[in-house]
């Protein structure tokens, strides 16, 4: 078969255009394709919720790729291992309660299963603002990451979502935008961002699940973002809390959406 370069280009443009248009009005928009964001998206898509995940970088997976200090092994505990088993991520026992997984296997498997479940992942797109109506977060303002990196004065576009999930990790970027620009009081003790505390794996893992919940009307937090919003410590290269967090928020949203 003789290949036509223009036909190849047309196929890419037409297909992506259709996908992007379909993602402009959804049930749930997730920001950040780390493990928590992808796990959350998987369970939402599996439940039949129209879900899109925006990732700023070229690759998905967040900090999971690098394990600890670029040793691409990650640790999960017993409860989180059950989720890895469900996804088909291989684990091996280190000691009682500690299980190891290859980070590349974990990220690639979670990503593949999530997409196959119906989650739409759009990478290289950054969220620069939110849409707020009647003190409720109801959408996102997005632009190409390359525009952000180049500092170009290019206007963004908007998309609508019944629920938005901040899964941007340590920076908690969506929550910070809401705090800074909307005048909305967050569901924290102070009504504002509490900030991330210094590392404590035990407390951090417990609190990341506890703190994975609604930040304000229409906006939820999962993953390390939850501890950054509600004042929990970081936990280092253990990822059980991340996946448990994503599943918990997905369940909360499934119950809330009709």
Backbone torsions as a table, in degrees:
resi	resn	phi	psi	omega
1	UNK	NA	134.6	177.4
2	UNK	-84.8	125.9	-178.2
3	UNK	-87.4	139.7	179.5
4	UNK	-111.8	114.2	-176.5
5	UNK	-59.8	-38.4	-179.4
6	UNK	-67.9	-37.7	178.4
7	UNK	-64.7	-38.1	176.3
8	UNK	-61.7	-45.8	179.1
9	UNK	-62.7	-42.6	-179.2
10	UNK	-62.7	-40.9	-179.9
11	UNK	-61.1	-43.6	-179.7
12	UNK	-64.9	-48.0	-176.2
13	UNK	-64.9	-46.3	-178.4
14	UNK	-64.7	-42.9	-178.2
15	UNK	-66.4	-45.1	-179.3
16	UNK	-67.9	-38.3	178.7
17	UNK	-58.7	-44.3	178.2
18	UNK	-63.1	-41.8	-179.1
19	UNK	-65.3	-45.1	-179.5
20	UNK	-64.4	-44.3	178.7
21	UNK	-59.3	-39.9	-179.4
22	UNK	-67.9	-22.2	-177.2
23	UNK	-93.5	6.9	-178.1
24	UNK	-86.0	-7.4	178.4
25	UNK	-147.3	102.7	-170.8
26	UNK	-134.2	171.6	172.9
27	UNK	-73.2	-49.3	-174.9
28	UNK	-136.0	133.3	172.6
29	UNK	-115.5	124.0	178.9
30	UNK	-107.6	138.7	179.0
31	UNK	-114.1	115.2	179.3
32	UNK	108.4	114.2	-175.2
33	UNK	-101.1	43.5	168.6
34	UNK	-76.8	-174.5	-178.0
35	UNK	-59.5	-40.4	-179.3
36	UNK	-65.1	-45.0	-179.4
37	UNK	-63.3	-42.7	-179.7
38	UNK	-69.8	-40.6	177.9
39	UNK	-62.3	-44.0	177.3
40	UNK	-58.8	-46.7	-179.9
41	UNK	-63.1	-37.2	179.2
42	UNK	-60.1	-50.9	-176.4
43	UNK	-68.7	-33.8	176.9
44	UNK	-67.1	-46.7	179.5
45	UNK	-64.0	-40.3	179.2
46	UNK	-61.6	-31.5	178.8
47	UNK	-83.3	3.2	176.5
48	UNK	89.1	11.4	177.9
49	UNK	-86.1	133.0	179.1
50	UNK	-71.6	112.1	-169.6
51	UNK	-131.9	135.0	175.1
52	UNK	-125.1	143.4	179.6
53	UNK	-121.2	123.2	178.9
54	UNK	-100.4	128.4	178.4
55	UNK	-123.6	128.0	-178.4
56	UNK	-67.4	-37.9	-173.6
57	UNK	-86.2	172.5	176.4
58	UNK	-69.1	-39.5	-176.6
59	UNK	-105.2	154.4	174.1
60	UNK	-96.4	172.5	174.4
61	UNK	112.8	-15.2	178.8
62	UNK	54.4	-136.1	-177.4
63	UNK	-81.6	-2.0	-176.3
64	UNK	-68.3	-31.8	-178.2
65	UNK	-53.4	-42.2	-170.1
66	UNK	-88.9	-0.7	-178.9
67	UNK	53.5	-128.0	174.3
68	UNK	-113.5	130.5	-177.5
69	UNK	43.1	41.7	178.8
70	UNK	71.5	13.8	169.5
71	UNK	-89.3	108.4	-168.2
72	UNK	-79.3	55.1	169.7
73	UNK	-122.6	140.8	178.0
74	UNK	-124.9	158.4	-179.6
75	UNK	-114.6	137.7	171.1
76	UNK	-133.3	158.1	178.4
77	UNK	-96.9	178.1	-170.4
78	UNK	-54.3	-48.2	-175.1
79	UNK	-64.3	-40.8	-179.9
80	UNK	-72.4	-28.8	177.9
81	UNK	-57.6	-32.9	179.6
82	UNK	-61.2	-37.7	177.6
83	UNK	-68.9	-41.9	176.3
84	UNK	-60.1	-40.1	177.8
85	UNK	-61.6	-41.0	179.2
86	UNK	-61.7	-38.8	-179.4
87	UNK	-78.9	-21.2	-176.4
88	UNK	92.7	18.1	175.4
89	UNK	-79.2	127.1	-178.7
90	UNK	-73.9	136.4	177.0
91	UNK	-131.2	158.4	173.8
92	UNK	-136.7	143.7	-177.0
93	UNK	-75.8	131.6	174.7
94	UNK	-96.2	-58.2	170.9
95	UNK	-142.9	176.7	179.0
96	UNK	-57.9	122.3	177.8
97	UNK	88.7	-6.8	-178.9
98	UNK	-119.6	123.8	179.6
99	UNK	-126.1	140.7	-179.9
100	UNK	-104.2	146.5	173.3
101	UNK	-140.1	148.2	174.1
102	UNK	-72.5	125.9	-174.0
103	UNK	-65.0	-34.6	179.7
104	UNK	-67.4	-42.6	176.1
105	UNK	-61.3	-43.5	-177.1
106	UNK	-62.3	-51.3	-177.5
107	UNK	-64.0	-48.9	-175.2
108	UNK	-65.9	-37.0	179.7
109	UNK	-69.8	-45.8	179.1
110	UNK	-61.3	-43.0	179.4
111	UNK	-62.4	-48.4	-177.8
112	UNK	-62.0	-46.7	-178.9
113	UNK	-64.0	-36.3	-179.4
114	UNK	-66.6	-44.9	178.8
115	UNK	-64.0	-41.9	179.5
116	UNK	-66.1	-25.8	177.4
117	UNK	-75.7	-13.1	178.3
118	UNK	116.8	0.3	177.8
119	UNK	-70.1	130.7	174.7
120	UNK	-93.9	122.9	177.5
121	UNK	-112.2	120.8	177.5
122	UNK	-113.5	107.2	-179.6
123	UNK	-90.6	171.3	179.8
124	UNK	63.2	23.8	175.9
125	UNK	-122.0	131.4	-178.7
126	UNK	-109.0	147.7	175.6
127	UNK	-98.4	119.2	-178.0
128	UNK	-107.9	-9.7	179.5
129	UNK	-164.6	173.1	175.8
130	UNK	-122.3	159.8	170.1
131	UNK	-99.5	132.6	179.5
132	UNK	-128.1	130.0	175.1
133	UNK	-133.0	127.1	179.2
134	UNK	52.8	46.4	177.4
135	UNK	62.6	24.6	177.5
136	UNK	-126.0	133.7	175.2
137	UNK	-72.8	124.3	-173.9
138	UNK	-134.0	12.7	178.5
139	UNK	172.1	179.9	-176.1
140	UNK	-130.2	154.9	175.2
141	UNK	-111.4	118.4	-170.8
142	UNK	-122.6	154.0	177.1
143	UNK	-150.6	164.3	177.5
144	UNK	-67.1	138.9	177.4
145	UNK	-59.4	-35.3	179.6
146	UNK	-62.9	-33.9	175.6
147	UNK	-65.1	-44.6	177.7
148	UNK	-61.2	-45.7	-177.4
149	UNK	-66.1	-36.7	-178.4
150	UNK	-82.6	-10.8	-178.8
151	UNK	67.7	30.5	-178.6
152	UNK	-80.2	147.0	178.5
153	UNK	-89.0	73.9	179.8
154	UNK	-116.5	124.3	-179.1
155	UNK	-65.8	145.7	179.5
156	UNK	-85.7	-176.1	171.2
157	UNK	-122.1	169.1	-178.1
158	UNK	-119.0	155.9	173.5
159	UNK	-139.3	153.9	-176.1
160	UNK	-110.3	141.3	177.3
161	UNK	-145.3	142.4	176.1
162	UNK	-67.9	-34.6	178.4
163	UNK	-137.0	140.8	173.8
164	UNK	-116.4	139.4	178.2
165	UNK	-118.5	123.7	174.4
166	UNK	-88.9	110.9	176.9
167	UNK	-125.7	38.6	-174.4
168	UNK	-87.7	10.1	174.3
169	UNK	75.5	-148.4	-175.3
170	UNK	-50.8	-41.8	-176.9
171	UNK	-69.3	-22.7	-177.5
172	UNK	46.1	55.3	-167.6
173	UNK	-65.3	-41.2	-177.9
174	UNK	-69.1	-43.9	178.3
175	UNK	-59.5	-39.1	-179.7
176	UNK	-67.8	-35.6	176.0
177	UNK	-63.3	-45.8	-179.9
178	UNK	-61.4	-45.1	-179.9
179	UNK	-62.1	-42.2	-173.7
180	UNK	-76.4	-34.9	-167.0
181	UNK	-113.5	-21.9	-168.1
182	UNK	-97.6	-22.3	-174.2
183	UNK	78.6	6.7	179.7
184	UNK	-79.4	137.6	174.6
185	UNK	-83.7	125.8	179.9
186	UNK	-77.2	160.3	-178.5
187	UNK	-84.3	47.3	176.3
188	UNK	-112.0	173.4	-179.6
189	UNK	-60.4	-33.4	-177.2
190	UNK	-97.8	-12.1	-174.1
191	UNK	83.5	-0.7	-179.3
192	UNK	-129.4	177.3	175.4
193	UNK	-60.1	131.2	179.2
194	UNK	-85.7	-29.6	178.6
195	UNK	89.7	149.7	-178.3
196	UNK	-78.3	138.8	177.7
197	UNK	-96.2	170.1	179.9
198	UNK	-65.1	163.4	-170.6
199	UNK	-63.3	133.9	168.8
200	UNK	-156.0	101.4	-171.4
201	UNK	-59.1	-45.1	-176.9
202	UNK	-61.6	-53.0	-178.7
203	UNK	-69.0	-40.2	-179.0
204	UNK	-59.7	-43.2	179.8
205	UNK	-66.4	-37.9	178.3
206	UNK	-68.8	-43.7	-174.4
207	UNK	-75.0	-28.7	-178.3
208	UNK	-64.3	-34.2	176.5
209	UNK	-75.3	-44.5	178.9
210	UNK	-59.7	-40.2	-175.1
211	UNK	-83.0	-5.7	179.6
212	UNK	-78.9	100.0	-172.7
213	UNK	-168.8	-170.0	-178.1
214	UNK	-73.6	127.3	177.9
215	UNK	-82.9	-43.3	176.7
216	UNK	-159.1	176.8	-176.3
217	UNK	-56.3	118.3	177.4
218	UNK	89.7	-6.2	-175.8
219	UNK	-128.5	126.5	178.0
220	UNK	-115.2	159.7	175.9
221	UNK	-122.2	138.3	170.3
222	UNK	-142.2	162.4	-176.3
223	UNK	73.2	-160.9	-176.0
224	UNK	-60.9	-23.2	175.4
225	UNK	-54.9	-37.6	-177.6
226	UNK	-61.9	-41.8	178.3
227	UNK	-72.2	-31.6	176.5
228	UNK	-66.6	-36.2	179.7
229	UNK	-74.4	-47.1	-171.0
230	UNK	-98.7	3.7	171.5
231	UNK	87.6	32.5	176.5
232	UNK	-95.4	162.5	178.8
233	UNK	-79.1	160.1	171.6
234	UNK	-77.0	163.6	-174.3
235	UNK	-127.9	-0.9	176.6
236	UNK	77.0	-159.2	-170.2
237	UNK	-81.2	47.3	168.2
238	UNK	-118.2	131.1	-166.7
239	UNK	-116.4	8.5	179.2
240	UNK	-61.5	-45.0	179.4
241	UNK	-60.4	-34.1	-179.4
242	UNK	-61.4	-50.4	-176.2
243	UNK	-72.0	-36.1	176.2
244	UNK	-64.3	-37.4	178.2
245	UNK	-62.2	-47.4	-179.9
246	UNK	-60.9	-40.8	179.3
247	UNK	-67.4	-40.1	-178.9
248	UNK	-61.9	-47.0	-178.6
249	UNK	-65.1	-39.1	177.7
250	UNK	-59.2	-43.4	179.6
251	UNK	-63.6	-41.3	178.7
252	UNK	-61.0	-43.2	-177.3
253	UNK	-69.9	-40.0	178.9
254	UNK	-58.8	-40.8	178.0
255	UNK	-66.3	-33.5	-174.9
256	UNK	-81.0	-36.4	-177.5
257	UNK	-79.6	143.7	178.7
258	UNK	-67.6	NA	NA
